[in-house]
């Protein structure tokens, strides 16, 4: 018999205290107390009935169906608090399992167990489902047909500065409206404009430099927790960013034989950008014309002839220290190349710093400002450019498209 059945059958009769009951039945007093509370929660309280006629604290009820009695209340203290043969729903309705802790005695037997749950979060679950779908349902594109003639000595670099897809700005306090639709229109328009101007380079390098989405989760905050103004829900923002990347790659494939994508991680989106890079690698895994860098590092690299290119969001390392990072991490490529360049973001405006043997360039952005940055006095010329690098001669050309051209178009 279970402890509940023994109590209901009156085996504890004759005891004056619950400590005496526990001793008589040979069970832990805390164990017994939890079972009593479970019975009371179902309207079947158990009281002390002494043979000597001492008044009971609670009258002994008539015996009822044990299964009905032991049907659990909303909260259960632990699994070990109940007899093993009593079914216990350890995860309440509306909750999800968060963790389990088990206390095991010297004899190897489980003494206690704590089941940790948390209330179900629909948006969090939607995001987890979306990540799971990346590997299970995302279609793989078939190999694409390349353009005709391409110059194998040329590389077209398309560096995208801080897109902040999902940011929300109102013109009256931020200077200009900005939302997901505007971000998508601007970025796709910029790629269409720049790929039309690009030479027939055999290689293309697409660099999304980080802060590709504005918030890193359903709480509308950056990775470290700073609250930001967000246009939509997390999964919708991620889908929009992936769609923009797909359009950019497709436009580049029409002009170039091979496209390499670097989706850098920024301080706004360290997690989501890492996941997005994995998504792109799955989408294009059947297309030999597309390569996606899925390294989780905060630095990425690409070598083209005499050109060594490094990418970093720009928030972690000082400009002058980037030279040492490249020289150490890519020592062989450093000595083999004549031209070395770092593309960085984070500051939202164009800055170029020439160090011994290295050019560091911070990218402009097409993203609009938000109310906080506007109030702090930050201003920048919104633009995007495309660089042309020669295998032997380094940087030979640059094409620029400004926000005015895109809005007019």
JOLINNOR-V873837 format. One record per backbone hydrogen bond with DSSP energy under -0.5 kcal/mol. CO is the residue of the C=O (numbers start at 1). NH is the residue of the N-H. Records with the same first field share a line. If there is no record, write none. Layout:
CO = NH ; NH
//
This chain:
2 = 6
3 = 7
4 = 8
5 = 9
6 = 11
7 = 10
10 = 13
12 = 15
17 = 21
18 = 22
19 = 23
20 = 24
21 = 25
22 = 26 ; 27
28 = 32
29 = 33
30 = 34
31 = 35
32 = 36
33 = 37
34 = 38
35 = 39
36 = 40
37 = 41
38 = 42
39 = 42 ; 44
40 = 43
45 = 61
48 = 50
49 = 14
50 = 53
54 = 50
65 = 69
66 = 70
67 = 71
79 = 82
83 = 86
85 = 87
88 = 90
90 = 92
92 = 95
94 = 120
96 = 118
99 = 116
101 = 114
102 = 104
103 = 111 ; 112
105 = 108
109 = 105
112 = 103
113 = 79 ; 115
114 = 101 ; 116
115 = 117
116 = 98 ; 99
118 = 96
120 = 122
121 = 125
122 = 126
123 = 127
124 = 128
125 = 129
126 = 130
127 = 131
128 = 132
129 = 133
130 = 134
131 = 134 ; 135
132 = 135 ; 136
133 = 137 ; 138
144 = 146
150 = 152
151 = 154 ; 202
153 = 391
154 = 203
155 = 157 ; 389
156 = 158 ; 205
157 = 159 ; 387
158 = 160 ; 207
159 = 161 ; 385
160 = 162 ; 209
161 = 366
164 = 167
165 = 214
166 = 231
169 = 178
170 = 173 ; 174
171 = 175
178 = 169
179 = 183
180 = 184
181 = 185
182 = 186
183 = 187
184 = 188
185 = 189
186 = 190
187 = 191
188 = 192
189 = 193
190 = 194
191 = 195
192 = 196
193 = 197
194 = 198
199 = 201
200 = 151
202 = 258
203 = 156
204 = 206 ; 260
205 = 158 ; 207
206 = 208 ; 262
207 = 160 ; 209
208 = 264
211 = 164
212 = 165
217 = 220
220 = 228
221 = 216
222 = 225
226 = 222
228 = 230
229 = 168
233 = 237
234 = 238
235 = 239
236 = 240
237 = 241
238 = 242
239 = 243
240 = 244
241 = 245
242 = 246
243 = 247
244 = 248
245 = 249
246 = 250
247 = 251
248 = 252
249 = 253
250 = 254
251 = 255
252 = 255 ; 256
258 = 204
259 = 291
260 = 206
261 = 263 ; 293
262 = 208 ; 264
267 = 223 ; 224
269 = 273
270 = 274
271 = 275
272 = 276
273 = 277
274 = 278
275 = 279
276 = 280
277 = 281
278 = 282
279 = 283
280 = 284
282 = 285
283 = 141
284 = 287
286 = 288
287 = 290
289 = 259
291 = 261
292 = 294
293 = 263
300 = 311
302 = 309
304 = 307
306 = 308 ; 338 ; 339
307 = 304 ; 309
308 = 341
309 = 302
310 = 343
311 = 300
312 = 345
313 = 345
318 = 321 ; 322
319 = 322 ; 323
321 = 325
322 = 326
323 = 327
324 = 328
325 = 329
326 = 330
328 = 331
330 = 334
331 = 335
332 = 336
333 = 337
339 = 308
340 = 359
341 = 310
342 = 344 ; 361
343 = 312
344 = 363
345 = 347
348 = 365
351 = 362
353 = 355 ; 360
355 = 357 ; 358
358 = 355 ; 360
359 = 342 ; 361
360 = 353
361 = 344
362 = 351
365 = 383
370 = 374
371 = 375
372 = 376
373 = 378
374 = 377
380 = 382
382 = 403
384 = 401
385 = 159
386 = 399
387 = 157
388 = 396 ; 397
389 = 155
390 = 394
391 = 306
394 = 390
397 = 388
399 = 386
401 = 384
402 = 406
403 = 407
404 = 408
405 = 409
//
